[in-house]
Amino acid sequence: MGTVPTIRLPDGTAVPVLGQGTWTIADRPARRASAMAALRAGLDAGLTLIDTAEMYGDGAAEELIGEAIAGRRDEAYLASKVYPHNAGRRSAIEACERSLRRLGTDRLDLYLLHWRGSIPLAETVAAFERLRETGKIRAWGVSNFDRDDMEELLDEGGAAVAVNQVLYNCLRRGIEFDLLPWQAQRGIPVMAYSPVEQGRLTRDPVLAAIAARHPGATAAQVALAFTLRRGGVIAIPQMASPEHISENRPAVDLTLTDQDMAEIDRAFPPPARKRSLEMI
């Protein structure tokens, strides 16, 4: 396998199109060693983007990541997310500092607002910009924002937004109607969480049949290749074991054919109208 393809953020930073999600990696202590091994194997395989949040395990995921990448911080592109209720002018800075301590680092490469809350966007943007000015974060973005949210964000001084992290996979194609093309026009990548629908798509018969036409491929790889097929998208499936790394990494080299896409479109039709943004 060659190097993992990258995508450029608006500021020019190159980020791998396939990264490592960490939503529940710290929820089962018995699997801690496997999760740490996965994170390290991911770095070895070029999956250097690691996405987490203060919400995940109430900080336990960040602590696990910090332990796993100790001595290898410069190899990783670290992204974390702040709770909406912690996204105020002062509270966002304090929350970021707590995340930094748990991760054992002096900076985040990317810091996201996890979803919209009651704190005005302009206040959150001001906090993020302050964090960027002081070097505690390199870039900032948002998560679970629909097109109208993104438009409001830009109106509120958020022109520096680097990414929008949303739910996107074969089953959840609503963003293809307007949000995805809107962001593509502005060079703002989509970061797709749950690209294999929390494992559900790994057992899908349509994707399995498509995989059978590609030597050595799996349904999970087909699901990931679908998510990445059009560019402008970063996928962050959870990889809780080294086996997940070995299976998912080849997805970046899998090219779906017109026949593959026709079968996916029949099984999972693209949106014909605006849909509300889905979240899990």
C-alpha positions in Angstrom: 0.0 0.0 0.0 1.1 3.5 -0.8 0.7 6.6 1.2 -2.8 7.7 2.4 -4.2 10.4 0.2 -4.7 13.8 1.8 -7.2 16.6 1.5 -6.3 20.3 2.0 -8.1 22.3 4.6 -8.9 26.0 3.8 -5.6 27.1 5.4 -3.6 24.7 3.2 -2.9 22.0 5.8 -2.9 18.5 4.4 -4.9 16.0 6.3 -5.4 12.2 5.6 -8.8 11.4 4.0 -9.1 8.5 6.4 -8.7 8.9 10.1 -9.4 7.2 13.4 -12.6 7.9 15.3 -12.6 7.2 19.1 -16.2 7.6 20.3 -16.4 4.5 22.6 -12.8 3.3 22.7 -12.5 4.0 26.4 -15.9 2.6 27.5 -14.6 -0.9 28.1 -11.5 -1.2 30.3 -10.9 -4.7 29.1 -10.4 -3.4 25.6 -8.1 -0.6 26.6 -4.9 -2.4 25.4 -6.5 -3.2 22.1 -7.6 0.4 21.6 -4.1 1.7 22.3 -2.6 -0.8 20.0 -5.1 0.3 17.3 -4.1 4.0 17.7 -0.4 3.2 17.3 -1.0 0.9 14.4 -3.0 3.6 12.8 -0.1 6.0 13.1 2.1 3.4 11.5 -0.3 2.9 8.6 -0.5 6.7 7.9 -3.9 7.2 9.5 -2.5 10.0 11.5 -5.8 11.9 12.0 -7.2 11.1 15.4 -10.7 12.5 16.3 -12.0 12.7 19.8 -14.1 14.9 22.1 -14.3 15.9 25.7 -17.7 14.1 25.8 -16.2 10.7 24.9 -16.0 8.7 28.1 -16.2 12.0 30.0 -12.6 12.7 29.0 -11.4 9.1 29.2 -10.9 8.8 25.5 -8.6 11.8 25.4 -6.6 10.3 28.3 -6.3 7.0 26.5 -5.2 8.7 23.3 -2.6 10.8 25.2 -1.1 7.6 26.6 -1.1 5.9 23.2 0.7 8.6 21.4 3.1 9.5 24.1 6.4 10.1 22.4 4.7 10.3 19.0 2.7 13.5 19.3 4.3 15.1 16.2 3.1 12.2 14.1 -0.5 12.8 14.9 -3.1 15.3 13.7 -5.3 15.7 16.8 -8.8 16.9 16.7 -11.1 17.2 19.7 -14.5 18.7 20.3 -16.1 21.0 22.9 -19.5 20.6 24.5 -22.0 23.4 23.4 -22.4 24.4 27.0 -18.6 24.9 27.3 -18.4 27.0 24.1 -18.4 30.4 25.7 -15.8 33.1 25.5 -14.0 31.9 28.6 -15.4 28.4 29.1 -14.2 27.2 25.7 -10.7 28.2 26.5 -10.9 26.4 29.9 -12.4 23.3 28.2 -9.6 23.3 25.6 -7.0 23.5 28.4 -8.6 20.5 30.1 -8.5 18.5 26.9 -4.9 19.4 26.3 -4.0 18.2 29.8 -5.8 14.9 29.2 -4.1 14.4 25.8 -0.7 15.3 27.2 0.0 17.9 24.6 0.4 21.7 24.3 -1.8 22.1 21.2 -4.7 20.7 19.2 -4.5 20.6 15.5 -8.2 21.0 15.2 -10.9 22.0 17.7 -14.6 21.7 16.9 -17.9 22.8 18.4 -19.6 19.5 18.9 -23.1 20.8 18.1 -25.0 24.0 18.3 -26.2 25.2 21.7 -27.5 28.3 23.3 -24.2 30.2 23.3 -24.0 32.7 20.4 -21.8 31.6 17.5 -20.0 34.9 17.5 -18.9 34.2 21.1 -17.6 30.7 20.3 -15.8 32.0 17.2 -14.1 34.7 19.4 -12.9 32.0 21.8 -11.7 29.8 19.1 -9.8 32.6 17.5 -8.2 33.5 20.8 -7.1 29.9 21.2 -5.6 30.0 17.7 -3.8 33.2 18.4 -2.2 31.8 21.6 -1.1 28.6 19.8 -3.3 26.2 21.8 -5.1 25.2 18.6 -4.0 25.3 14.9 -7.5 25.4 13.4 -11.1 25.2 14.4 -14.4 23.9 12.9 -17.8 22.7 13.8 -19.9 19.5 13.9 -23.5 18.7 13.2 -24.1 22.0 11.3 -26.6 22.1 8.5 -26.4 24.5 5.6 -28.4 27.2 7.4 -26.1 26.9 10.4 -23.0 27.2 8.2 -24.4 30.3 6.5 -25.1 31.9 9.9 -21.6 30.9 11.1 -20.0 32.7 8.2 -22.3 35.7 8.9 -21.0 35.7 12.5 -17.4 36.0 11.6 -16.6 32.3 11.1 -14.9 32.5 7.8 -11.9 30.6 9.2 -14.0 27.4 9.7 -11.9 24.5 8.6 -14.3 21.6 8.6 -17.9 20.5 9.4 -18.1 17.1 10.9 -21.5 15.4 10.2 -23.1 12.0 9.9 -22.6 10.6 6.4 -22.7 7.1 4.9 -24.7 5.0 2.4 -27.7 5.1 4.7 -27.4 8.8 5.5 -27.1 10.6 2.2 -29.2 13.7 3.1 -26.2 16.1 3.0 -25.7 15.3 -0.7 -28.7 17.5 -1.6 -27.4 20.8 -0.4 -24.8 20.8 2.4 -22.1 18.8 0.7 -22.1 20.8 -2.6 -22.4 24.1 -0.6 -19.3 23.2 1.3 -17.5 21.9 -1.8 -18.0 25.2 -3.5 -16.4 27.0 -0.6 -13.5 24.5 -0.1 -14.7 23.5 3.4 -14.3 19.7 3.8 -16.9 17.4 5.3 -15.6 15.1 8.0 -17.9 12.1 8.0 -18.5 10.3 11.3 -20.0 6.8 11.5 -19.2 6.1 7.8 -20.0 2.4 8.4 -23.1 3.2 10.5 -21.5 1.9 13.7 -20.7 -1.4 12.0 -24.1 -2.0 10.5 -22.9 -1.6 6.9 -20.2 -4.2 7.4 -23.0 -6.8 7.3 -25.0 -5.3 4.4 -25.6 -7.8 1.5 -25.5 -5.2 -1.3 -22.1 -3.9 -0.2 -20.8 -7.5 0.4 -21.8 -8.4 -3.2 -20.0 -5.3 -4.5 -16.9 -6.2 -2.4 -16.9 -9.7 -3.9 -16.2 -8.2 -7.3 -13.0 -6.5 -5.9 -10.4 -9.0 -4.9 -9.8 -9.0 -1.2 -12.3 -6.2 -0.5 -14.9 -6.1 2.3 -18.2 -4.5 2.8 -16.6 -2.1 5.2 -14.1 -1.0 2.6 -16.9 -0.5 0.1 -18.8 1.7 2.6 -15.7 3.8 3.2 -14.9 4.0 -0.5 -18.4 5.3 -1.1 -18.0 8.0 1.5 -14.7 9.1 0.0 -15.6 8.7 -3.7 -16.3 12.3 -4.6 -13.5 14.2 -2.8 -13.9 16.9 -0.2 -14.7 14.3 2.5 -12.6 12.9 5.4 -13.9 9.7 6.9 -13.3 8.8 10.6 -14.6 5.3 11.3 -13.9 4.0 14.8 -11.0 1.7 14.8 -10.9 -0.1 18.2 -8.4 -2.8 17.3 -5.4 -3.3 15.1 -7.6 -5.6 12.9 -9.9 -2.6 12.2 -6.8 -0.7 11.0 -5.8 -3.5 8.7 -9.3 -3.9 7.2 -10.1 -0.2 6.8 -6.8 1.2 5.5 -7.1 -0.4 2.0 -10.4 1.5 1.5 -8.5 4.6 0.3 -7.2 2.5 -2.7 -10.6 1.1 -3.7 -12.3 2.7 -6.7 -16.0 2.0 -7.2 -17.2 1.3 -10.7 -20.3 2.8 -12.4 -22.0 -0.6 -11.8 -21.1 -0.5 -8.1 -22.5 3.0 -7.7 -25.7 2.1 -9.6 -26.3 -0.8 -7.2 -25.6 1.4 -4.2 -28.0 4.1 -5.6 -30.7 1.5 -6.0 -30.3 0.1 -2.5 -29.6 3.5 -0.8 -31.3 6.2 -3.0 -29.7 9.6 -3.0 -31.9 12.5 -1.7 -34.4 14.1 -4.1 -35.2 16.9 -1.7 -33.9 18.7 1.4 -33.8 16.6 4.5 -33.1 17.6 8.1 -29.6 16.9 9.2 -29.3 13.5 10.9 -27.3 13.0 14.0 -26.5 10.0 16.2 
